Amino acid sequence: MSTEETMKILERKIEDLSKQLGATQKLISDLTEFLANFTSHTAQWIEERRKEAEKKGEKRQFYFYTRGLVIGLIFGVIGNLFVSYLMKAVEILNIPDYGWVLVTIGALAGMLILIWLFERETKKILKEGLT
């Protein structure tokens, strides 16, 4: 083989390698662009999920605050009013001890039923709001 033929063969191989290198660089460029877009979309998706979780957390905090406030009012204000009324009724009507105990147990049961109903309704509202 002559030097000229060897040079042509080498030039063709260099051209083939150059084309392969160009194709490889294009693939790497496309892959880099895809990864950048994918990362951007993933970051945006994560941020949206974080905001949703934050909203749910705020709703949950409001739920617990409201529940505690209402239960505190029921037991505090209404309970004190009931006890005052009951003590006056005992004095005025001369209710016997067993009657007082029965009325107290009934009143406590009624308050617990009210709290249970309130709890059920607020959980239903909260569940509807979180979905």
N, C-alpha and C positions, 0 to 999 in steps of 0.2 A: 504494500500500500504506500502510496506516495504521501508526501507531507501535505499536499493540497487536499487530497481526499480525507486525510485524517482531520485537517482543519475544518472541512465542511461537516464531517460527522460530529466533531466537537461543537461546532456552531449550532447544529440542529439539536443536539442534546441540551445545550445551554438555552436555546429558545424554548424547548419543551419544559425544561426546569423553570424557566422564567414564567411561562404560562401557568404551570402548576403553582408556583409561588403566588402569582396574581390571584388565582382562584382561591387559594388558601387564605390569602389576606382578605378577600371579599367575604368568605365564610366567617372569618374571625370578626370582621367588621359587622356583619349581620348578626352574629351571635352576641356581640357586645351591645348592639342597639336593642336586641330582644331582651337581654338581661336588664338593661337600664329601664326599659318600659315595664317589664315584669316587676322589678323592684319598686318602681314608682306606684304601680297599681296595688301592689301588696302593702306598701306603706299607707296608701290612701284607705284601703280596706281595713287595716288595723286601726287607723285613726277613727273611722266610722264606728267600728265595734266598741272602741273605747268611749266615744261620746254616748252611744246607746247604753253602755254599762253605767256611765255616770248619771244619765237620766233616770235609769232604774234605781240606782242608789239614792238619788234625791227623792224619788217617789217613796221608796222604802223608809227613808228617814222621816218624811212627812207623815207617813202612815203610823210609824211608831210614836211620833210626837203627838199626833192627834188622838191616837188610841189612849196613850197615857194621860193626856189632858182630860178626856171625857171620862175615863174610868176614875181618875182622881176627883173630878167634880161629882160624879155619881156617889162615890164613897164618902167624899168630904162634905160637900154642901148638903146634898139630899139626905145622906146618912145622918148628919147632925140634926137637920130639920126633923127627920123621922123620930130620932131618939127624943128630942124635945117634945114633940107631939105625943109620943107614946108615954112619956113620964107624966105629962099633964093629964092624959086620958086615964092613966092608972090612978092618979090622985082623985080625979073627978068621979070616975065611974066605979071606983073601988074594985078594980079587976083583980081576981085572985092570982096567986103566983103562977099556977099552971097555965092560966090564960095569957099572962104576960109572956111566958116562955113560948107558947104556941104562936102568938102574934109576932114575936121577934123572929122565930124560925121562918115563919111565912114571909115576913118582910125581907129577910136575908135571901131566901130562895127567890123571891121576886126580883131583887137586885141582881142576883147572879144570872137569872134568866135574861134580864135586860142587857147585862154585860155580854153574855153569850150571843144574843141576837146582834148587838152592835159589832162584836168581833167578826161574826159570820158575814155581815153586810160589808164591812170595811175590807175584809179579805177578798170578797167577790169583786168589789170596786177596784181594789189594787190589782187583782189578777187581770181584769179587763184592761186596765190602764197599762200594764207591763207588757201585754202581748201586742 
